[in-house]
Amino acid sequence: MLTDPDLTRLQQWLSPSYPIGAFAYSHGLETAIETGAIISSADLRMWLIDLLTNGAGYSDPILLVAAYRSEDAKVLQDIDQQARAFAPSKERLAETALQGAAFCQTTSAISGHDIPDLTYPVGLGYAVQLHDLPLDVTMHMYLHAFVSNLVAAAQRLMPVGQVEGQRILTELAPLIAQVAQDALTSDLTHLSGSCFLADVASMQHETQYSRMFRS
C-alpha cells in the first residue's frame, strides 16, 4: 500500500519546484508554434497525444521501467547510453541529460543515496528503485508532469488560458493512465519513436533566432 511518505516523496520529485529546470524546456514546442504547426488549443491537444503515443511520452517511460528493473551498475549505464543515443537532436539530448543530472545531484544530496549523473527518465527510475517506491504510481505522475510542463510552456507562447490548459490535461488523463499502464509491461525491445514533426522542430529550434526556451 502506498504510504503518505512515499506519495510525498514522489510529489516532491515531480513537482515544478524540484530544481531540474523543467520550465526552461519546451521539447520543440516553441518552434512548432513559431512556424504555425500549432495555432490552436486543438492543435496543441493533438500534438500532445502524438507525443504520448509515438514520442518521448511513449519512449521515456520504457527507459524509466528498464532503469527501475536494472540489476547492477553496468546494466544501468547501458540503459542510460541507449537513452542518450535515442535522443533525436542536440537540444533533446541536452534536455534529458541536464534535467537528469540536476535530478540525480539533488536527489543524492537529500536522500543519502549515491546516484550517478543519468538521463532524466533513467535517473528517476533508478531513484524509485533505491527508495522502493511503487512503479505504477511513478509512471502516472511522471507522465502527468511531462504533459503539464508542455501545457505550461504553450501557455507562455500562445493564447491558451488557464482553464483551457486544465481542460486539455483533463481530456488527456485517460490516455496518460493507459500509456503509464502499458509501459509497465514493456522492455527495451519496445523502444521506438515516430514523432517526426516534433523531432524536426527540436532540430530547428537550435538555430531559431528569437526563443524563450532551451529546447
PEDAGI-V249760 format. One record per pair of residues at least 6 apart in sequence whose ideal C-beta (glycine too) atoms are under 7 Angstrom apart, sorted by the first residue. I is the first residue (numbers start at 1). J is the second residue. D is the distance in Angstrom with one decimal. If there is no record, write none. Layout:
I:J:D
I:J:D
//
This chain:
2:134:5.6
2:137:6.0
6:133:5.5
6:134:6.9
9:131:6.6
9:133:6.7
10:133:6.2
10:137:6.4
10:138:6.1
10:141:5.5
12:18:6.4
13:107:6.9
14:141:5.0
14:142:6.2
14:145:4.4
16:22:6.9
16:23:6.6
18:106:6.9
19:102:6.1
19:106:5.6
20:99:4.5
20:102:4.3
20:103:4.9
21:98:6.9
21:99:6.3
21:102:6.1
22:99:6.2
22:149:5.0
24:213:6.1
24:214:4.8
25:95:4.8
25:213:5.8
25:214:5.5
25:215:4.5
26:153:4.2
26:213:3.9
26:215:6.1
27:56:6.9
27:95:6.9
27:150:6.0
27:202:6.9
27:215:6.0
28:198:5.1
28:201:3.6
28:202:3.6
28:205:5.7
28:215:6.5
29:150:5.9
29:153:5.4
29:154:6.1
30:157:6.0
30:205:6.1
30:211:5.8
30:212:6.3
30:213:4.9
31:201:4.2
31:204:4.8
31:205:4.4
31:208:5.7
32:38:4.7
32:47:6.6
32:201:4.6
33:157:4.8
33:158:5.3
34:208:6.6
37:197:6.4
37:201:7.0
38:44:5.5
38:47:5.7
41:160:5.3
41:164:5.2
41:168:6.5
44:154:5.3
44:160:6.5
44:168:6.6
45:168:5.3
45:171:6.7
48:147:5.8
48:150:6.2
48:172:6.2
49:175:6.5
50:195:5.3
50:198:7.0
51:57:4.5
51:195:6.0
51:198:6.3
52:58:6.4
52:175:5.7
52:176:6.8
52:179:5.3
54:193:6.4
54:194:4.6
54:195:4.9
55:193:5.9
55:195:3.5
55:198:5.5
57:143:6.2
57:146:6.0
57:179:6.3
58:179:6.5
59:86:6.5
59:191:5.7
59:192:6.8
59:193:5.2
60:121:4.2
61:139:5.6
61:142:6.9
61:143:6.6
61:179:6.7
61:180:6.6
61:183:3.6
62:183:5.8
62:186:4.7
62:188:6.7
62:190:5.7
62:191:5.3
63:79:6.4
63:83:4.9
63:121:4.5
63:122:5.6
64:121:4.2
64:124:5.9
64:125:3.9
64:139:6.9
64:142:6.6
65:125:6.6
65:135:6.8
65:183:5.5
65:184:6.6
65:186:5.9
66:79:4.9
66:187:6.6
66:188:5.3
67:76:6.2
67:79:5.4
67:122:4.3
67:125:3.1
67:126:4.8
68:125:4.1
68:128:5.6
68:129:4.8
68:135:5.5
70:76:4.3
70:79:6.1
70:126:6.9
76:126:6.0
79:122:5.6
80:118:4.9
80:119:5.6
80:122:4.7
82:188:6.6
83:96:6.6
83:119:4.2
83:121:6.7
83:122:5.3
84:93:6.2
84:97:6.8
84:119:6.1
86:191:6.6
87:93:3.8
87:96:6.1
88:199:4.0
88:202:6.5
89:199:6.5
89:202:4.3
89:203:4.5
89:206:7.0
90:206:6.0
91:202:5.3
91:205:5.8
91:206:5.5
91:214:6.9
91:215:4.0
92:202:4.9
92:215:6.2
94:215:6.8
95:215:4.6
96:119:4.4
96:120:4.9
97:119:5.7
99:120:4.4
100:117:6.8
100:118:5.1
100:119:4.3
100:120:3.9
100:122:6.7
100:123:4.4
101:117:4.3
103:120:6.0
103:123:5.0
103:124:6.4
104:115:4.4
104:116:6.6
104:117:5.4
104:118:5.6
104:123:4.5
107:115:5.8
107:127:5.2
108:114:6.0
108:115:4.6
113:130:4.9
115:123:6.4
115:126:6.4
115:127:6.0
118:126:6.4
124:142:6.5
128:135:6.5
128:138:5.0
135:184:6.6
136:184:6.1
139:180:3.9
139:183:5.6
139:184:6.6
140:176:6.8
140:177:6.2
140:180:4.4
143:176:4.8
143:179:6.0
143:180:5.3
144:176:5.7
147:169:6.5
147:172:6.0
147:176:6.4
148:169:6.3
151:165:4.7
151:168:5.9
151:169:6.1
153:213:6.5
154:160:5.2
155:165:5.4
156:212:6.7
202:215:6.0
205:211:6.6
205:215:6.1
//
